[in-house]
Structure formats: structure tokens, C-alpha cells
Amino acid sequence: ISEKGLLERVYRDPGVVERTVGEVMDPPLPVVQEAAPLDEAFALLARGAPAVLAVRGERPVGVITKLDVLEYLSHHPRLGG
């Protein structure tokens, strides 16, 4: 559940606060393999995903946000980009 998503739902329908978590959950985060190129996570974030779940096989190992990508790029400038 994201703060933004919950706020939008409650604003439109105050009765949402009486519903179960399962009824108001956001869609699952998109998934990328841990070893995937940064471009894959960036593309998902650029299309509006609030975050991306990084996995090793089937096991979650981290969550990547836009801020994470910005932080990484500030320390690892891309050549020619």
C-alpha cells in the first residue's frame, strides 16, 4: 500500500478506511533480476512504477527507487549518456 494510492482512494471514498488491506492494496511492484542492467529498472521506474523489486532467482534481495537510481548515477556517471 502506498501513501499516495491510499490517499487517492480515501479522498474519493472515505469508506475505504473500513476495508481490509487486501481490498486496498496497490498492484505488486515490477520485478527485475539482481544482475539485470540498470536500464531495465530505469525503464520500469520511468513508466511510473513507484519502485522495483530486485530478486535473485525467486528471492527478493532489494527494492530500487528513483532516488536509488539518482544516487547511483551521481557516483557512477554513464559514458556518452
Backbone as CSV, one residue per row, in Angstrom:
resi,resn,N_x,N_y,N_z,CA_x,CA_y,CA_z,C_x,C_y,C_z
1,ILE,0.858,-1.177,0.000,0.000,0.000,0.000,0.896,1.229,0.000
2,SER,0.674,2.111,-0.938,1.448,3.346,-0.960,0.622,4.467,-0.333
3,GLU,1.300,5.402,0.225,0.620,6.548,0.832,-0.204,7.277,-0.217
4,LYS,0.389,7.472,-1.393,-0.303,8.176,-2.477,-1.565,7.430,-2.896
5,GLY,-1.435,6.129,-3.111,-2.582,5.342,-3.536,-3.699,5.327,-2.507
6,LEU,-3.326,5.164,-1.246,-4.327,5.143,-0.183,-5.013,6.499,-0.053
7,LEU,-4.240,7.574,-0.122,-4.820,8.916,-0.039,-5.820,9.145,-1.163
8,GLU,-5.461,8.761,-2.377,-6.379,8.941,-3.510,-7.667,8.149,-3.305
9,ARG,-7.548,6.911,-2.828,-8.743,6.090,-2.614,-9.636,6.675,-1.521
10,VAL,-9.034,7.082,-0.416,-9.810,7.625,0.703,-10.445,8.958,0.331
11,TYR,-9.742,9.761,-0.455,-10.290,11.047,-0.867,-11.553,10.840,-1.700
12,ARG,-11.516,9.847,-2.588,-12.670,9.565,-3.440,-13.787,8.849,-2.694
13,ASP,-13.400,8.019,-1.724,-14.386,7.208,-0.993,-13.924,7.036,0.450
14,PRO,-14.377,7.902,1.370,-13.953,7.810,2.769,-14.204,6.444,3.411
15,GLY,-15.131,5.667,2.872,-15.412,4.347,3.410,-14.269,3.362,3.211
16,VAL,-13.296,3.725,2.410,-12.139,2.863,2.156,-11.417,2.537,3.461
17,VAL,-11.421,3.436,4.429,-10.707,3.189,5.682,-11.290,2.002,6.461
18,GLU,-12.485,1.576,6.113,-13.114,0.434,6.771,-12.822,-0.890,6.060
19,ARG,-12.152,-0.837,4.909,-11.882,-2.044,4.123,-10.619,-2.741,4.600
20,THR,-10.473,-4.001,4.184,-9.276,-4.757,4.552,-8.087,-4.308,3.703
21,VAL,-6.903,-4.628,4.183,-5.680,-4.296,3.453,-5.715,-4.911,2.053
22,GLY,-6.135,-6.158,1.959,-6.194,-6.836,0.672,-7.084,-6.141,-0.341
23,GLU,-8.087,-5.448,0.134,-9.004,-4.740,-0.764,-8.429,-3.433,-1.290
24,VAL,-7.483,-2.864,-0.591,-6.968,-1.550,-0.995,-5.503,-1.578,-1.427
25,MET,-4.940,-2.771,-1.507,-3.530,-2.875,-1.897,-3.311,-2.368,-3.317
26,ASP,-2.123,-1.797,-3.531,-1.693,-1.416,-4.870,-1.279,-2.675,-5.620
27,PRO,-1.160,-2.594,-6.943,-0.645,-3.749,-7.680,0.770,-4.075,-7.204
28,PRO,1.227,-5.310,-7.394,2.586,-5.665,-6.964,3.639,-4.865,-7.733
29,LEU,4.780,-4.678,-7.100,5.883,-3.971,-7.754,6.416,-4.819,-8.902
30,PRO,6.866,-4.161,-9.984,7.516,-4.927,-11.046,8.824,-5.518,-10.529
31,VAL,9.276,-6.580,-11.189,10.432,-7.337,-10.726,11.538,-7.329,-11.775
32,VAL,12.783,-7.182,-11.305,13.965,-7.359,-12.162,14.934,-8.281,-11.440
33,GLN,15.687,-9.036,-12.211,16.724,-9.868,-11.620,17.841,-8.968,-11.090
34,GLU,18.463,-9.386,-10.030,19.530,-8.626,-9.386,20.635,-8.247,-10.377
35,ALA,20.960,-9.125,-11.307,22.048,-8.890,-12.255,21.594,-8.165,-13.525
36,ALA,20.333,-7.753,-13.596,19.817,-7.074,-14.790,20.500,-5.720,-14.968
37,PRO,20.598,-5.261,-16.203,21.173,-3.932,-16.435,20.306,-2.842,-15.797
38,LEU,20.928,-1.769,-15.420,20.220,-0.635,-14.826,19.097,-0.153,-15.738
39,ASP,19.289,-0.270,-17.037,18.271,0.179,-17.993,16.912,-0.482,-17.738
40,GLU,16.897,-1.732,-17.306,15.623,-2.423,-17.047,14.866,-1.778,-15.894
41,ALA,15.561,-1.527,-14.793,14.914,-0.876,-13.645,14.502,0.542,-14.012
42,PHE,15.380,1.256,-14.724,15.068,2.632,-15.115,13.804,2.682,-15.974
43,ALA,13.674,1.772,-16.928,12.505,1.766,-17.811,11.222,1.578,-17.009
44,LEU,11.247,0.684,-16.042,10.059,0.451,-15.213,9.722,1.671,-14.365
45,LEU,10.734,2.283,-13.792,10.512,3.483,-12.977,10.027,4.648,-13.842
46,ALA,10.580,4.772,-15.036,10.195,5.859,-15.940,8.742,5.718,-16.401
47,ARG,8.229,4.493,-16.422,6.838,4.263,-16.808,5.877,4.437,-15.649
48,GLY,6.390,4.851,-14.489,5.504,5.174,-13.380,5.504,4.226,-12.204
49,ALA,6.286,3.162,-12.260,6.344,2.263,-11.100,6.915,3.030,-9.909
50,PRO,6.312,2.893,-8.735,6.839,3.614,-7.568,8.183,3.063,-7.106
51,ALA,8.447,1.804,-7.424,9.700,1.138,-7.060,9.756,-0.172,-7.846
52,VAL,10.924,-0.805,-7.812,11.128,-2.074,-8.500,11.706,-3.064,-7.496
53,LEU,11.202,-4.276,-7.498,11.701,-5.313,-6.616,12.838,-6.049,-7.316
54,ALA,14.017,-6.068,-6.713,15.159,-6.810,-7.248,15.153,-8.199,-6.624
55,VAL,15.316,-9.222,-7.464,15.295,-10.597,-6.981,16.542,-11.346,-7.441
56,ARG,16.918,-12.321,-6.650,17.966,-13.288,-7.006,17.235,-14.611,-7.136
57,GLY,17.031,-15.046,-8.381,16.162,-16.200,-8.603,14.739,-15.795,-8.291
58,GLU,14.149,-16.414,-7.289,12.796,-16.063,-6.855,12.794,-15.269,-5.555
59,ARG,13.966,-15.072,-4.971,14.066,-14.474,-3.639,14.306,-12.955,-3.707
60,PRO,13.459,-12.146,-3.070,13.678,-10.695,-3.042,14.991,-10.352,-2.335
61,VAL,15.755,-9.432,-2.924,17.013,-9.005,-2.311,17.086,-7.488,-2.129
62,GLY,16.118,-6.750,-2.672,16.147,-5.308,-2.505,15.013,-4.625,-3.229
63,VAL,14.855,-3.358,-2.926,13.869,-2.507,-3.579,14.616,-1.321,-4.160
64,ILE,14.355,-1.014,-5.414,15.029,0.078,-6.113,14.010,1.182,-6.355
65,THR,14.372,2.408,-5.953,13.509,3.565,-6.174,14.196,4.533,-7.137
66,LYS,13.470,5.557,-7.556,14.062,6.582,-8.415,15.227,7.259,-7.706
67,LEU,15.078,7.486,-6.417,16.156,8.104,-5.654,17.395,7.219,-5.651
68,ASP,17.223,5.910,-5.567,18.357,4.986,-5.624,19.100,5.115,-6.949
69,VAL,18.350,5.213,-8.050,18.976,5.351,-9.368,19.728,6.679,-9.454
70,LEU,19.120,7.745,-8.970,19.798,9.047,-8.977,21.076,9.012,-8.143
71,GLU,21.004,8.401,-6.985,22.180,8.294,-6.121,23.284,7.498,-6.808
72,TYR,22.919,6.384,-7.416,23.901,5.556,-8.122,24.554,6.350,-9.254
73,LEU,23.733,7.025,-10.050,24.269,7.773,-11.190,25.132,8.951,-10.764
74,SER,24.856,9.503,-9.596,25.692,10.616,-9.128,27.107,10.156,-8.786
75,HIS,27.262,8.877,-8.501,28.581,8.325,-8.175,29.175,7.504,-9.318
76,HIS,28.357,7.150,-10.309,28.807,6.337,-11.442,28.257,6.933,-12.736
77,PRO,28.802,8.056,-13.184,28.280,8.683,-14.408,28.348,7.713,-15.590
78,ARG,27.323,7.755,-16.396,27.263,6.890,-17.588,28.038,7.557,-18.726
79,LEU,28.867,6.799,-19.402,29.629,7.319,-20.530,28.705,7.557,-21.718
80,GLY,28.830,8.724,-22.328,28.031,9.033,-23.514,26.558,9.230,-23.241
81,GLY,26.140,9.250,-21.976,24.713,9.365,-21.654,24.348,10.647,-21.200
